[in-house]
Amino acid sequence: MKRIEELSNYIAPYSVIADIGCDHGYLIKIAFDKGLIKKAYAVDNKTCPLENAKKNLSEYRDIIYLLSSGLTDIGIDTEVVAIAGMGGNLIVKILEDGFDKLKNVNRIIIEANRNTEIVREFAVNNNLKIVSEKIIEEDSMFYEIIVLEKGKMELNPKEIKYGPLLLKNKDEMFIKKWTNQLNIYINKKTNKLDEEIKEIKDVLNYED
Ligand SMILES: C[S@@+](CC[C@H](N)C(=O)[O-])C[C@H]1O[C@@H](n2cnc3c(N)ncnc32)[C@H](O)[C@@H]1O
């Protein structure tokens, strides 16, 4: 829940959300409970997850349930789109396929379980800028939240990979995630990873 709780922190000041791939519906539940939203589109392209969301959200009104792929059927009143718990490739496909639906959307909250660099590349190439980035650890897994709004940004290859704001701040979670990754690579004992290890050590300002 820490991950979903954190996602909810990026909704304000907007109050109409479309949660793409809503599954259990917990993001919408937390957002209503915190008084953050007045309306939600709960979207999933599979019956079981959407039924799950309906069950978990039965006590809330002003939710439109859409058995639908990606952004296809979201309303024009959507202010914030959340796409979480999927790989970067799928998230980018959803954004590409439904790009025209983002015209009135002010913010996109993304949590890609892997391939976050693909999300950042997509943002650079589609006039979206990163306004927040955060790493969350839950059940020994690291999750990266990327919040996008309209606007231009340029990123170098390191910023694409590590995240421009994460790289700038290098907070405790950033150090933990990349130290963890570094140790995984070191333990693999293959010289194919030497460059990778050198780069992470450099990012973490290791001296050896
Ligand atoms: C792993 S769950 C993540 C659930 C929730 N967003 C979270 O972060 O915990 C991914 C959900 O996305 C749904 N999904 C996958 N592709 C989708 C698409 N193109 N459009 C809508 N939902 C999709 C799946 O059915 C599944 O319920």
The ligand as a MOL file (V3000), in Angstrom:
LIG
                    3D

  0  0  0     0  0            999 V3000
M  V30 BEGIN CTAB
M  V30 COUNTS 27 29 0 0 0
M  V30 BEGIN ATOM
M  V30 1 C -0.2110 -5.3760 -12.2160 0
M  V30 2 S -1.7390 -4.5870 -12.3410 0 CHG=1
M  V30 3 C -1.4080 -3.0300 -11.5760 0
M  V30 4 C -2.6000 -2.5470 -10.8140 0
M  V30 5 C -2.4890 -1.1730 -10.1920 0
M  V30 6 N -2.4470 -0.1390 -11.2020 0
M  V30 7 C -1.2990 -1.0760 -9.2890 0
M  V30 8 O -0.4080 -0.2520 -9.5550 0
M  V30 9 O -1.2300 -1.7980 -8.2850 0 CHG=-1
M  V30 10 C -1.8990 -4.1570 -14.0560 0
M  V30 11 C -3.3340 -3.9960 -14.4710 0
M  V30 12 O -3.3510 -3.3590 -15.7370 0
M  V30 13 C -4.3220 -3.9620 -16.5530 0
M  V30 14 N -3.9770 -3.6640 -17.9390 0
M  V30 15 C -2.9680 -4.1790 -18.6900 0
M  V30 16 N -2.9580 -3.6200 -19.9100 0
M  V30 17 C -3.9750 -2.7220 -19.9340 0
M  V30 18 C -4.4810 -1.8410 -20.9290 0
M  V30 19 N -3.9320 -1.7710 -22.1510 0
M  V30 20 N -5.5490 -1.0820 -20.6280 0
M  V30 21 C -6.1230 -1.1480 -19.4110 0
M  V30 22 N -5.6830 -1.9710 -18.4240 0
M  V30 23 C -4.6220 -2.7430 -18.6880 0
M  V30 24 C -4.2750 -5.4240 -16.1380 0
M  V30 25 O -5.4700 -6.0970 -16.4540 0
M  V30 26 C -4.0590 -5.3100 -14.6190 0
M  V30 27 O -5.2660 -5.2810 -13.9200 0
M  V30 END ATOM
M  V30 BEGIN BOND
M  V30 1 1 1 2
M  V30 2 1 2 3
M  V30 3 1 2 10
M  V30 4 1 3 4
M  V30 5 1 4 5
M  V30 6 1 5 6
M  V30 7 1 5 7
M  V30 8 2 7 8
M  V30 9 1 7 9
M  V30 10 1 10 11
M  V30 11 1 11 12
M  V30 12 1 11 26
M  V30 13 1 12 13
M  V30 14 1 13 14
M  V30 15 1 13 24
M  V30 16 1 14 15
M  V30 17 1 14 23
M  V30 18 2 15 16
M  V30 19 1 16 17
M  V30 20 1 17 18
M  V30 21 2 17 23
M  V30 22 1 18 19
M  V30 23 2 18 20
M  V30 24 1 20 21
M  V30 25 2 21 22
M  V30 26 1 22 23
M  V30 27 1 24 25
M  V30 28 1 24 26
M  V30 29 1 26 27
M  V30 END BOND
M  V30 END CTAB
M  END
